[in-house]
């Protein structure tokens, strides 16, 4: 149930233009301070996960690795492995769903 809420929020973020998609754009957004939450598929390449983890730690941006590429793709309606929220309110709501389901953040 909470995972479905996370996926619905991704779709809403995309439609409201508060979600940046694609590895290159998300990396650029992290460096510029535009991205406030990174969502990366847990089955992404090792190199992608390492790069995003490094950037997240460097810029102090939360990183979520709980969804799969298939789930992100289905929620967005286009093939994506990485996306990031640029809206703090949506990011906070997404994290609240993560807190309820897992009890911890990455």
C-alpha positions as CSV (number, residue, x, y, z in Angstrom):
1,X,0.0,0.0,0.0
2,X,2.7,2.5,0.9
3,X,4.8,1.5,-2.1
4,X,1.8,2.3,-4.3
5,X,1.5,5.7,-2.6
6,X,5.2,6.3,-3.4
7,X,4.7,5.3,-7.0
8,X,1.6,7.5,-7.3
9,X,3.6,10.4,-5.9
10,X,6.3,9.9,-8.6
11,X,3.6,10.1,-11.3
12,X,2.1,13.2,-9.7
13,X,5.6,14.8,-9.4
14,X,6.2,14.1,-13.1
15,X,2.9,15.6,-14.2
16,X,3.4,18.7,-12.0
17,X,7.0,19.1,-13.2
18,X,8.4,18.6,-9.8
19,X,10.3,15.5,-10.7
20,X,13.5,15.4,-12.7
21,X,14.1,12.1,-14.6
22,X,17.2,10.6,-16.1
23,X,20.7,10.0,-14.6
24,X,22.4,13.0,-16.2
25,X,19.7,15.5,-15.4
26,X,19.4,14.3,-11.8
27,X,23.2,14.5,-11.4
28,X,23.2,18.1,-12.7
29,X,20.2,18.9,-10.4
30,X,22.1,17.5,-7.4
31,X,25.1,19.6,-8.1
32,X,23.0,22.8,-8.6
33,X,21.0,22.2,-5.5
34,X,17.7,21.7,-7.4
35,X,17.2,18.1,-6.4
36,X,16.2,17.6,-2.8
37,X,15.5,13.8,-2.9
38,X,17.1,11.1,-5.2
39,X,15.2,8.0,-6.1
40,X,17.4,5.3,-7.8
41,X,16.4,1.8,-8.7
42,X,17.9,-0.9,-6.5
43,X,18.7,-2.9,-9.6
44,X,20.6,0.0,-11.3
45,X,24.1,-0.5,-12.4
46,X,26.8,-0.6,-9.6
47,X,28.5,2.5,-11.2
48,X,25.2,4.5,-11.2
49,X,24.5,3.6,-7.5
50,X,28.1,4.5,-6.5
51,X,28.0,7.8,-8.3
52,X,24.7,8.8,-6.9
53,X,25.6,7.7,-3.4
54,X,28.8,9.8,-3.6
55,X,26.9,12.9,-4.8
56,X,24.1,12.4,-2.2
57,X,26.7,12.2,0.6
58,X,28.6,15.2,-0.8
59,X,25.5,17.4,-1.2
60,X,23.6,16.0,1.8
61,X,20.6,14.9,-0.3
62,X,18.6,11.8,0.8
63,X,18.9,8.8,-1.5
64,X,16.2,6.1,-1.8
65,X,17.1,2.7,-3.2
66,X,13.9,0.8,-2.4
67,X,12.2,0.7,-5.8
68,X,13.1,-1.3,-9.0
69,X,13.6,0.0,-12.5
70,X,10.3,-1.7,-13.5
71,X,8.3,0.0,-10.7
72,X,9.8,3.5,-11.6
73,X,9.2,2.9,-15.3
74,X,5.5,1.9,-14.6
75,X,4.9,4.9,-12.4
76,X,6.4,7.4,-14.9
77,X,5.2,5.8,-18.1
78,X,8.7,5.9,-19.6
79,X,11.8,3.8,-19.0
80,X,13.8,5.4,-16.1
81,X,16.2,4.2,-13.5
82,X,16.8,7.5,-11.7
83,X,14.7,10.4,-10.8
84,X,14.7,13.2,-8.2
85,X,12.2,15.5,-6.6
86,X,12.8,19.2,-6.9
87,X,9.8,20.1,-4.6
88,X,10.6,19.9,-0.8
89,X,6.9,19.2,0.1
90,X,6.7,16.2,-2.3
91,X,10.0,14.9,-1.2
92,X,8.9,15.1,2.5
93,X,5.7,13.3,1.7
94,X,7.6,10.6,-0.2
95,X,10.0,10.2,2.8
96,X,7.1,9.9,5.2
97,X,5.9,6.9,3.2
98,X,9.3,5.4,3.4
99,X,9.6,6.0,7.1
100,X,6.2,4.3,7.7
101,X,7.2,1.2,5.6
102,X,10.8,0.8,6.5
103,X,11.4,2.8,9.6
104,X,14.7,4.1,8.2
105,X,16.3,6.0,5.4
106,X,19.3,5.3,3.3
